[in-house]
Amino acid sequence: MTELSFAKTFLTTLDSRPTKVTADHVEDPKSYPGRGAYILPKFPRPMNKRQKTSTLPGSEPSLSVLLKSARNPPLEITLTSQALSTSILSLKEFVSAQSSIPVSKIRLLYNKKPVPDSKILKDLLGDGDVGTKMEFGIMVMGGVAVLKKADEEVEPKVVGEGVIGAGAEVLKTEEFWGDLKGFLVQRLKDESEGERVVGVFRKALQS
């Protein structure tokens, strides 16, 4: 093979290989080939607009809570601007303050199901289900009889230097153990554990 034929063969081989461009190569935009605009296809249905919220960034959303009882005694209480961290026990305490019904006699129902005291409003809402209003049903254990008993005025009886309801007499009342249970449930976030601890305290006191 002569040098001329070798050179032709070598150049032909180089032409068949792709051209390599250096990393700092810049091409003139004017030399780009003309291309038509690419338009995305339309969606079969319009996208839902994101609802605007009035809450500020970083602030916890709030909602209105309706507490309603159609049975005796009839009650309807509306609480506005309640945080999602509000506990069920706090709602029961507010109902007790408004109606003079003991907290231990109040049960709150959500979607017709009893709700434990350890739950908070956020626990009852599903993901993305945060609205502006929640409605609870009020069930009073004992009905009107409980309300009448709370409205009765009983004169304190003298026992030594104190009165009934003071000292050791308080430990004999169901209201004390109901309040203790509510406090423990709220702190422990566990209704069954709160009942267990109250049972241990009560059994130890009786022994």
C-alpha positions in Angstrom: 0.0 0.0 0.0 1.4 3.3 -1.0 1.4 6.4 1.3 -1.3 8.0 -0.8 -3.7 5.1 -0.6 -3.0 4.8 3.1 -3.8 8.6 3.7 -7.1 8.2 1.7 -8.1 5.2 3.8 -7.3 7.0 7.0 -9.3 10.1 6.1 -12.2 8.0 5.1 -12.2 6.3 8.5 -12.1 9.6 10.3 -15.1 10.9 8.3 -17.2 8.0 9.4 -16.7 8.8 13.1 -18.7 11.4 15.0 -17.2 14.9 15.4 -16.2 15.6 19.0 -16.9 19.1 20.4 -14.8 20.6 23.1 -16.4 21.6 26.4 -15.9 25.3 25.8 -17.3 25.3 22.3 -20.0 28.0 21.7 -22.3 27.8 18.7 -23.7 30.8 17.0 -27.5 31.0 17.8 -28.2 32.3 14.3 -27.1 29.0 12.9 -29.7 27.1 14.8 -32.4 25.4 12.5 -35.9 26.9 12.7 -38.3 24.8 14.9 -42.0 25.2 15.5 -43.4 25.9 19.0 -44.3 22.9 21.1 -47.7 23.3 22.8 -48.8 21.0 25.6 -52.2 19.2 25.1 -55.1 20.5 27.1 -56.4 18.6 30.2 -59.7 16.9 29.8 -61.0 18.8 32.8 -59.8 22.1 34.5 -57.6 21.8 37.5 -59.1 22.7 40.9 -58.0 26.1 42.2 -56.2 26.0 45.5 -58.4 27.4 48.2 -57.0 30.5 49.9 -56.6 30.4 53.7 -56.7 33.3 56.0 -54.1 31.9 58.3 -50.6 33.4 58.4 -47.5 31.4 57.6 -46.4 29.5 60.7 -49.6 30.0 62.6 -51.9 27.1 63.6 -55.3 27.0 61.9 -58.4 27.3 64.0 -62.0 26.3 63.6 -65.4 26.7 65.2 -66.8 24.0 67.4 -70.5 23.4 67.9 -71.6 21.4 71.0 -75.2 20.3 70.7 -77.6 18.1 72.6 -81.1 17.5 71.3 -82.1 15.4 74.4 -82.7 16.4 78.0 -81.2 18.7 79.0 -81.2 20.6 75.6 -77.9 22.3 75.1 -76.3 24.2 72.2 -72.9 25.8 72.7 -70.7 27.4 70.0 -66.9 27.9 70.5 -65.1 30.0 68.0 -61.4 30.1 67.1 -60.5 26.7 68.7 -57.0 25.5 68.0 -56.5 22.0 66.5 -54.6 21.1 69.7 -57.7 21.6 71.9 -58.4 18.4 73.8 -61.8 16.8 74.2 -61.4 17.1 78.0 -61.1 20.9 77.6 -64.4 21.0 75.6 -66.1 18.9 78.3 -64.9 21.3 81.0 -66.3 24.2 79.1 -69.7 22.5 78.8 -69.6 21.8 82.5 -68.9 25.4 83.3 -71.8 26.6 81.1 -74.3 24.0 82.3 -73.2 23.1 85.8 -73.1 19.4 84.8 -70.2 17.4 86.3 -67.4 16.6 83.8 -67.6 12.9 84.7 -71.3 12.9 83.5 -70.6 14.4 80.1 -69.8 12.3 77.0 -68.9 13.9 73.6 -69.9 12.2 70.3 -68.3 12.8 67.0 -70.0 11.2 64.0 -72.3 9.5 66.5 -69.3 7.8 68.2 -68.0 8.5 71.7 -64.6 10.3 71.8 -62.1 9.7 74.6 -60.8 12.6 76.7 -57.2 12.1 75.5 -58.0 12.9 71.9 -57.5 16.4 70.3 -59.4 18.0 67.5 -56.6 17.3 65.0 -56.8 13.5 65.8 -60.4 13.5 64.6 -59.7 15.1 61.2 -58.3 13.2 58.3 -55.5 14.3 56.1 -56.5 17.4 54.1 -59.9 17.4 55.9 -59.3 20.6 57.9 -62.4 22.7 57.5 -63.8 25.6 59.4 -66.4 23.9 61.7 -66.8 20.7 63.7 -69.9 19.5 65.4 -70.1 17.3 68.5 -73.1 15.7 70.2 -73.4 16.0 74.0 -74.6 13.0 75.9 -75.4 13.5 79.6 -75.2 10.4 81.8 -78.3 10.7 84.0 -80.1 13.3 81.9 -82.2 15.9 83.7 -81.6 14.3 87.1 -77.9 15.3 86.9 -78.8 18.9 86.0 -81.3 19.2 88.8 -78.8 17.8 91.3 -76.2 20.3 90.2 -78.7 23.2 90.6 -79.7 22.2 94.1 -78.2 24.3 96.9 -77.0 22.1 99.8 -76.0 23.7 103.1 -72.6 22.5 104.3 -72.7 20.3 107.4 -70.2 21.1 110.2 -67.8 18.3 111.0 -65.4 19.3 113.7 -63.6 22.5 112.6 -64.3 22.0 108.9 -67.1 21.2 106.5 -68.1 18.3 104.4 -66.1 18.5 101.2 -62.9 19.4 103.0 -60.0 17.2 103.9 -60.6 13.4 104.0 -64.3 13.9 103.0 -63.3 15.0 99.5 -61.6 11.7 98.9 -65.0 10.0 99.4 -66.7 11.8 96.6 -67.0 10.6 93.0 -66.4 14.1 91.7 -62.8 14.1 93.1 -62.0 10.8 91.4 -63.6 12.0 88.2 -61.5 15.2 88.2 -58.4 13.2 89.0 -59.1 10.9 86.1 -59.6 13.8 83.7 -56.3 15.4 84.8 -54.4 12.2 84.4 -55.9 11.4 81.0 -55.1 14.8 79.7 -51.5 14.6 80.9 -50.9 10.9 79.9 -52.8 11.2 76.6 -54.1 7.6 77.3 -57.6 7.0 78.7 -56.9 3.4 79.7 -53.7 4.3 81.5 -55.5 7.1 83.4 -58.2 4.8 84.6 -55.5 2.3 85.7 -53.6 4.9 87.7 -56.8 6.2 89.4 -57.7 2.6 90.3 -54.2 2.2 91.9 -54.6 5.4 93.9 -58.1 4.5 95.1 -57.2 1.0 96.1 -54.2 2.1 98.0 -56.3 4.7 99.9 -59.0 2.2 100.8 -56.4 -0.2 102.1 
